[in-house]
Amino acid sequence: MTATAATPTTSESQGPHQIWQRVRGLLLALLILVVAGVALAAVRSGGEHGRLDPRSSDPNGSRAVAQLLKDRGISVDVATTLDEAAGEAGPGTTLLVAAPNMLTAHQQQILHEATTGSTGRTVLITPDSSSAARLAPGAHPESRGPVTARPPRCDLPAARAAGTADMGGIHYATDADDATACYPDTGFAPLLVLPGQGDGDTVLLGSPDFLHNDRIDQQGNASLGLQLLGSRPHLVWYLPSLDDPSATDGDSADGDDNGGAGAEGESGFTDLIPSGWLWGTLQLALAAVLAAVWRGRRFGPLVTERLPVAIRASESTEGRARLYRKADARDRAAAALRSATRNRISPLLGVSPRDADSRAVLLPAVASRLSNPRSDLGTLLFGPAPADDAALVLLTDQLDALEREVRTS
């Protein structure tokens, strides 16, 4: 027992090779997850790159229609901030908002104020209910439909001249009597024109597909795009971005104006997070749960089994002693030493095993057996925990000496 207090000759810490064997499976799974995430992000970003961007020649880009407009003398400028877009609004300008749903409530309010009195044209691409309520009051989405070749079935000159075009997506409705609905389906239309002040108007498009490079040469898509976007000599193509400084301006002011309640449908922090990030977080959470189940403890009754190797008692004792020492558990170590001593000497004294932990029974039996009983016998067998390692070593030596004396007396 004295060897438990000495410096251990072996270390309980694992070597680099053992650590590598334990963690290599987890690292491999993590590497596969990272590679899959990067590959997925690359594929998704490659498919969405330049979507409805007049500078992009990708299938979902709109460089073809922008070039056709330039060939007809229409100047095309790209705006990525709200200040640029609102500053260009005017009677001779068509403002196309490629993603109105990305704008915050404060941005939509500023944009609406800038375009309401401009007597220009505002084209909104697939606005949802909240965006339509702020940017095109009186209009609201009602249903969705596939993008297919549809006849105009309206009196809008641009649509009648273009004829059949690829329209669909979100279908809108309005209570305004002077609004024009084109390419209708089941009573609602994916192209809605709301007249404004003077010659100004607002156009709602339920789908931008007819403006994409891969569809511009089909049906009457090119004609419809040229007439909707080329009615003014200047076209501002607004591509909202998440890093626009105006996205965070005025939030506190909106809260104060509304009495702290916030505007109805106001965009929150989660609304500004792209859906891909939320989907990626869900995938990571699912992977973490699966890893926990894989590496977790298996529940069920304990089953005894033969050990694959024989472990010497001295190694087991030494290992437990090192664990006690690492945890600074002198109280548990001392209790184990005293209990083992009492259990070994009680049969020698004629004390039954159930009375081995009884002070009233064991102490008199030990005292009667010794020729010179110790005055601290009770403290030795039932005393408090040692104050330090030296006291624990001393206790071990004294218990060994007491057991030898009982055996030889």
C-alpha positions as CSV (number, residue, x, y, z in Angstrom):
1,M,0.0,0.0,0.0
2,T,2.9,2.4,0.5
3,A,3.7,2.3,-3.2
4,T,0.4,4.2,-3.8
5,A,1.9,7.5,-2.4
6,A,5.2,7.2,-4.4
7,T,5.7,8.7,-7.8
8,P,4.1,6.3,-10.2
9,T,6.4,4.5,-12.6
10,T,3.8,4.4,-15.3
11,S,1.6,7.2,-16.7
12,E,-2.1,7.1,-17.0
13,S,-2.1,9.7,-19.8
14,Q,-2.4,8.3,-23.3
15,G,0.3,8.6,-25.9
16,P,0.0,10.3,-29.2
17,H,-0.7,7.1,-31.0
18,Q,-3.5,6.1,-28.7
19,I,-5.0,9.6,-29.0
20,W,-4.8,9.4,-32.8
21,Q,-6.6,6.0,-32.8
22,R,-9.4,7.4,-30.7
23,V,-10.1,10.6,-32.6
24,R,-9.3,9.7,-36.1
25,G,-12.8,8.4,-36.8
26,L,-14.3,11.7,-35.5
27,L,-11.8,13.8,-37.5
28,L,-12.6,11.8,-40.6
29,A,-16.3,12.3,-40.2
30,L,-15.8,16.0,-39.6
31,L,-13.6,16.3,-42.7
32,I,-16.2,14.6,-44.8
33,L,-18.9,17.0,-43.4
34,V,-16.7,20.0,-44.2
35,V,-15.9,18.8,-47.7
36,A,-19.6,18.0,-48.4
37,G,-20.6,21.5,-47.1
38,V,-18.1,23.2,-49.2
39,A,-19.1,21.2,-52.3
40,L,-22.8,21.9,-51.7
41,A,-22.1,25.6,-51.2
42,A,-20.0,25.7,-54.4
43,V,-22.8,23.9,-56.4
44,R,-25.5,26.2,-55.0
45,S,-23.4,29.3,-55.5
46,G,-22.6,28.3,-59.0
47,G,-26.3,27.8,-59.8
48,E,-27.3,31.1,-58.2
49,H,-24.4,33.2,-59.4
50,G,-25.6,36.3,-61.3
51,R,-29.3,35.5,-60.9
52,L,-31.3,38.3,-62.6
53,D,-28.1,40.3,-62.8
54,P,-27.8,42.4,-66.0
55,R,-24.1,41.9,-66.0
56,S,-24.3,38.1,-65.9
57,S,-24.3,35.8,-68.9
58,D,-25.3,32.8,-66.8
59,P,-28.6,31.1,-67.8
60,N,-30.4,32.8,-64.9
61,G,-28.7,36.1,-65.6
62,S,-30.2,39.0,-67.6
63,R,-27.3,40.3,-69.7
64,A,-29.2,39.6,-72.9
65,V,-32.2,41.8,-72.2
66,A,-29.9,44.6,-70.8
67,Q,-27.8,44.5,-74.0
68,L,-31.0,44.7,-76.1
69,L,-32.1,47.8,-74.2
70,K,-28.7,49.4,-74.6
71,D,-28.9,48.7,-78.4
72,R,-32.1,50.7,-78.4
73,G,-30.6,53.7,-76.7
74,I,-31.7,52.9,-73.1
75,S,-29.0,53.5,-70.5
76,V,-28.8,50.7,-68.0
77,D,-27.2,51.3,-64.6
78,V,-26.8,48.8,-61.7
79,A,-27.5,49.9,-58.1
80,T,-26.6,47.8,-55.1
81,T,-27.5,50.3,-52.3
82,L,-30.8,51.9,-51.4
83,D,-29.3,55.4,-51.7
84,E,-28.2,54.8,-55.3
85,A,-31.6,53.4,-56.3
86,A,-33.7,56.1,-54.5
87,G,-31.5,58.8,-55.8
88,E,-32.0,57.8,-59.4
89,A,-35.8,57.6,-59.2
90,G,-37.4,60.2,-61.5
91,P,-39.9,60.8,-64.4
92,G,-37.5,59.5,-67.0
93,T,-36.4,56.4,-65.1
94,T,-37.5,52.8,-64.8
95,L,-36.5,51.4,-61.4
96,L,-36.4,47.5,-61.4
97,V,-36.1,46.1,-57.9
98,A,-34.8,42.5,-58.4
99,A,-35.4,41.3,-54.8
100,P,-37.8,43.5,-52.9
101,N,-38.3,40.9,-50.2
102,M,-34.6,41.3,-49.1
103,L,-35.3,44.9,-48.0
104,T,-36.2,45.7,-44.5
105,A,-39.4,47.5,-43.6
106,H,-37.5,50.8,-43.2
107,Q,-35.8,50.4,-46.6
108,Q,-39.1,49.6,-48.3
109,Q,-40.6,52.7,-46.7
110,I,-37.8,54.9,-48.1
111,L,-38.0,53.3,-51.5
112,H,-41.8,53.8,-51.6
113,E,-41.5,57.5,-50.7
114,A,-38.8,58.0,-53.4
115,T,-40.9,56.4,-56.2
116,T,-44.4,57.5,-55.3
117,G,-43.9,61.1,-56.5
118,S,-41.3,60.4,-59.2
119,T,-43.9,59.8,-62.0
120,G,-41.5,57.1,-63.2
121,R,-42.0,53.3,-63.5
122,T,-41.2,50.9,-60.7
123,V,-40.9,47.2,-61.5
124,L,-41.1,44.8,-58.5
125,I,-39.9,41.2,-59.0
126,T,-42.0,38.6,-57.0
127,P,-42.8,40.8,-54.0
128,D,-44.5,38.9,-51.2
129,S,-47.4,40.1,-49.1
130,S,-45.4,42.4,-46.8
131,S,-43.3,43.9,-49.7
132,A,-46.4,44.4,-51.8
133,A,-48.2,46.1,-49.0
134,R,-45.4,48.7,-48.6
135,L,-44.2,49.2,-52.1
136,A,-47.5,48.7,-54.0
137,P,-50.4,49.4,-51.6
138,G,-53.6,47.8,-52.7
139,A,-52.0,44.7,-54.3
140,H,-51.5,41.4,-52.6
141,P,-50.5,37.9,-53.7
142,E,-53.2,35.3,-53.9
143,S,-51.8,32.1,-55.4
144,R,-49.0,30.5,-57.3
145,G,-48.8,28.8,-60.7
146,P,-46.3,27.2,-63.0
147,V,-44.3,29.4,-65.5
148,T,-45.7,28.5,-68.9
149,A,-46.5,30.2,-72.2
150,R,-49.6,32.3,-71.7
151,P,-51.6,34.7,-73.8
152,P,-51.9,38.3,-72.4
153,R,-55.7,38.6,-72.3
154,C,-55.5,42.3,-71.2
155,D,-55.4,45.7,-72.7
156,L,-51.9,46.6,-71.7
157,P,-50.1,47.7,-75.0
158,A,-46.8,46.2,-74.0
159,A,-48.4,42.8,-73.4
160,R,-50.6,42.9,-76.5
161,A,-47.6,43.7,-78.6
162,A,-45.5,40.9,-77.1
163,G,-48.3,38.3,-77.3
164,T,-47.7,34.9,-75.7
165,A,-44.9,35.0,-73.0
166,D,-43.5,32.8,-70.3
167,M,-45.4,34.0,-67.3
168,G,-46.5,32.5,-63.9
169,G,-45.2,32.2,-60.4
170,I,-47.0,34.5,-57.9
171,H,-50.5,35.7,-59.0
172,Y,-51.6,39.0,-57.6
173,A,-55.0,40.7,-57.0
174,T,-56.0,44.2,-56.3
175,D,-59.1,46.3,-55.4
176,A,-58.0,49.2,-57.6
177,D,-60.4,49.7,-60.5
178,D,-57.8,51.3,-62.8
179,A,-55.3,48.4,-62.4
180,T,-54.4,46.2,-65.4
181,A,-54.0,42.5,-64.9
182,C,-52.3,40.5,-67.7
183,Y,-51.7,36.8,-68.3
184,P,-54.4,35.8,-65.8
185,D,-55.0,32.3,-64.5
186,T,-57.9,31.3,-62.2
187,G,-58.9,35.0,-61.7
188,F,-55.5,36.3,-60.7
189,A,-52.6,37.6,-62.7
190,P,-48.8,37.3,-62.6
191,L,-48.4,40.7,-64.2
192,L,-50.2,43.6,-62.5
193,V,-49.8,47.3,-63.4
194,L,-50.9,49.9,-60.8
195,P,-51.1,53.4,-62.1
196,G,-49.5,56.2,-59.9
197,Q,-49.2,59.9,-60.0
198,G,-49.2,61.4,-63.5
199,D,-47.6,59.0,-66.0
200,G,-46.0,56.9,-63.2
201,D,-46.9,53.3,-62.5
202,T,-45.9,50.2,-60.6
203,V,-45.5,46.8,-62.2
204,L,-45.6,43.6,-60.2
205,L,-44.1,40.5,-61.8
206,G,-44.9,37.1,-60.3
207,S,-41.8,35.5,-62.1
208,P,-38.6,36.9,-63.6
209,D,-38.1,33.9,-65.9
210,F,-38.9,35.7,-69.1
211,L,-36.0,38.1,-68.4
212,H,-33.5,35.3,-68.0
213,N,-30.9,34.7,-70.7
214,D,-32.0,31.2,-71.4
215,R,-35.7,32.3,-72.1
216,I,-35.3,35.7,-73.7
217,D,-35.4,34.3,-77.2
218,Q,-38.6,32.3,-76.6
219,Q,-42.2,33.3,-77.2
220,G,-42.6,37.1,-76.9
221,N,-40.3,37.3,-73.9
222,A,-37.8,39.7,-75.5
223,S,-40.6,42.1,-76.7
224,L,-42.3,42.1,-73.3
225,G,-39.0,42.8,-71.5
226,L,-38.1,45.6,-73.8
227,Q,-41.4,47.3,-73.5
228,L,-41.8,47.0,-69.7
229,L,-38.2,48.1,-69.0
230,G,-37.7,50.4,-71.9
231,S,-40.6,52.8,-71.5
232,R,-38.2,55.4,-70.1
233,P,-34.8,56.4,-71.4
234,H,-33.0,55.4,-68.2
235,L,-33.2,52.0,-66.5
236,V,-31.8,51.5,-62.9
237,W,-31.4,47.8,-62.1
238,Y,-31.5,47.6,-58.3
239,L,-29.9,44.5,-56.8
240,P,-30.4,44.7,-53.0
241,S,-27.5,43.4,-50.9
242,L,-27.3,42.3,-47.2
243,D,-24.3,44.6,-46.6
244,D,-26.2,47.7,-47.5
245,P,-25.7,50.2,-44.6
246,S,-29.3,51.4,-44.9
247,A,-30.5,47.9,-43.7
248,T,-29.6,48.9,-40.1
249,D,-30.5,52.6,-40.3
250,G,-33.7,53.8,-38.7
251,D,-34.6,50.5,-36.9
252,S,-34.7,52.3,-33.5
253,A,-36.6,55.1,-35.0
254,D,-39.2,52.8,-36.4
255,G,-39.7,51.2,-33.0
256,D,-40.1,54.6,-31.3
257,D,-42.6,55.8,-33.9
258,N,-44.7,52.7,-33.4
259,G,-44.6,53.0,-29.6
260,G,-42.1,50.1,-29.2
261,A,-44.5,47.6,-30.8
262,G,-42.8,47.6,-34.2
263,A,-44.4,47.8,-37.6
264,E,-46.6,44.9,-38.7
265,G,-44.5,42.3,-40.5
266,E,-41.3,44.1,-39.7
267,S,-38.3,42.1,-40.7
268,G,-36.3,40.6,-37.8
269,F,-32.7,39.3,-37.6
270,T,-33.7,35.8,-38.8
271,D,-35.4,37.3,-41.9
272,L,-32.1,38.7,-43.0
273,I,-30.3,35.4,-42.8
274,P,-30.3,33.6,-46.2
275,S,-32.2,30.4,-46.2
276,G,-29.1,28.4,-47.2
277,W,-27.5,29.2,-43.9
278,L,-30.5,28.1,-41.9
279,W,-30.6,24.8,-43.9
280,G,-26.9,24.3,-43.3
281,T,-27.3,24.9,-39.5
282,L,-30.1,22.3,-39.5
283,Q,-27.8,19.8,-41.2
284,L,-25.0,20.4,-38.7
285,A,-27.5,20.0,-35.8
286,L,-28.7,16.7,-37.3
287,A,-25.1,15.5,-37.8
288,A,-24.3,16.4,-34.2
289,V,-27.3,14.4,-33.0
290,L,-26.3,11.4,-35.1
291,A,-22.7,11.6,-33.8
292,A,-24.0,11.7,-30.2
293,V,-26.2,8.6,-30.8
294,W,-23.3,6.9,-32.5
295,R,-20.8,7.6,-29.7
296,G,-23.3,7.7,-26.8
297,R,-23.6,5.1,-24.1
298,R,-25.7,2.1,-24.9
299,F,-28.5,1.8,-22.3
300,G,-29.6,-1.6,-20.9
301,P,-28.9,-4.1,-18.1
302,L,-25.3,-4.7,-17.2
303,V,-23.8,-7.9,-18.7
304,T,-20.8,-9.6,-17.2
305,E,-18.2,-10.9,-19.6
306,R,-14.7,-12.4,-19.4
307,L,-11.9,-9.9,-19.8
308,P,-9.8,-10.5,-22.9
309,V,-6.7,-10.3,-20.8
310,A,-5.8,-11.0,-17.2
311,I,-5.1,-7.9,-15.0
312,R,-2.8,-8.4,-12.0
313,A,-4.2,-7.2,-8.7
314,S,-1.2,-5.0,-8.2
315,E,-1.8,-3.1,-11.4
316,S,-5.5,-2.6,-10.5
317,T,-4.5,-1.3,-7.1
318,E,-1.9,1.0,-8.6
319,G,-4.3,2.3,-11.2
320,R,-7.0,3.1,-8.6
321,A,-4.4,4.8,-6.4
322,R,-3.3,7.0,-9.2
323,L,-6.9,8.0,-9.9
324,Y,-7.4,8.9,-6.2
325,R,-4.2,10.9,-6.3
326,K,-5.2,12.7,-9.5
327,A,-8.6,13.6,-8.0
328,D,-6.9,14.6,-4.7
329,A,-9.4,12.2,-3.0
330,R,-7.4,11.5,0.2
331,D,-10.7,10.9,2.1
332,R,-11.8,8.1,-0.2
333,A,-8.3,6.6,-0.2
334,A,-8.1,6.6,3.6
335,A,-11.6,5.2,3.9
336,A,-10.7,2.4,1.5
337,L,-7.5,1.6,3.4
338,R,-9.2,1.6,6.8
339,S,-12.1,-0.6,5.5
340,A,-9.8,-3.1,4.0
341,T,-7.8,-3.3,7.2
342,R,-10.9,-3.8,9.4
343,N,-12.2,-6.5,7.0
344,R,-8.9,-8.4,7.2
345,I,-8.3,-8.3,10.9
346,S,-11.9,-8.9,12.0
347,P,-11.8,-12.7,11.3
348,L,-8.5,-12.9,13.2
349,L,-10.3,-11.4,16.3
350,G,-13.4,-13.5,16.1
351,V,-15.6,-10.6,14.9
352,S,-18.3,-11.3,12.4
353,P,-18.0,-9.5,9.0
354,R,-21.2,-7.5,9.7
355,D,-19.6,-6.0,12.9
356,A,-16.3,-5.2,11.2
357,D,-17.3,-1.5,10.8
358,S,-18.7,-1.2,14.3
359,R,-16.5,0.8,16.7
360,A,-18.3,-0.7,19.8
361,V,-17.5,-4.2,18.7
362,L,-14.2,-4.0,16.8
363,L,-12.1,-1.7,19.1
364,P,-12.5,-3.7,22.3
365,A,-11.6,-6.9,20.4
366,V,-8.4,-5.3,18.9
367,A,-7.4,-3.8,22.3
368,S,-7.8,-7.2,24.0
369,R,-5.6,-8.8,21.4
370,L,-2.7,-6.4,21.6
371,S,-0.1,-6.5,24.4
372,N,0.3,-2.7,24.5
373,P,-3.0,-1.2,23.1
374,R,-2.6,2.1,21.2
375,S,-4.2,5.1,22.7
376,D,-5.2,6.3,19.2
377,L,-6.7,3.0,18.1
378,G,-10.1,4.6,17.4
379,T,-8.6,7.4,15.3
380,L,-6.4,4.9,13.4
381,L,-9.3,2.7,12.4
382,F,-12.3,5.2,12.3
383,G,-10.6,8.6,12.2
384,P,-11.0,11.6,9.8
385,A,-9.4,12.0,6.4
386,P,-5.6,12.8,6.4
387,A,-4.8,16.5,5.8
388,D,-2.1,15.9,3.2
389,D,-0.3,13.2,1.3
390,A,2.3,12.7,4.0
391,A,-0.4,12.0,6.5
392,L,-1.9,9.5,4.1
393,V,1.4,7.7,3.8
394,L,1.8,7.7,7.6
395,L,-1.7,6.3,8.0
396,T,-0.8,3.5,5.5
397,D,2.3,2.5,7.5
398,Q,0.4,2.5,10.8
399,L,-2.4,0.3,9.4
400,D,0.2,-2.1,8.1
401,A,1.9,-2.2,11.4
402,L,-1.4,-2.8,13.3
403,E,-2.3,-5.7,11.0
404,R,1.1,-7.3,11.4
405,E,0.8,-7.0,15.2
406,V,-2.7,-8.5,15.3
407,R,-1.5,-11.4,13.1
408,T,1.5,-12.2,15.3
409,S,-0.1,-11.7,18.7
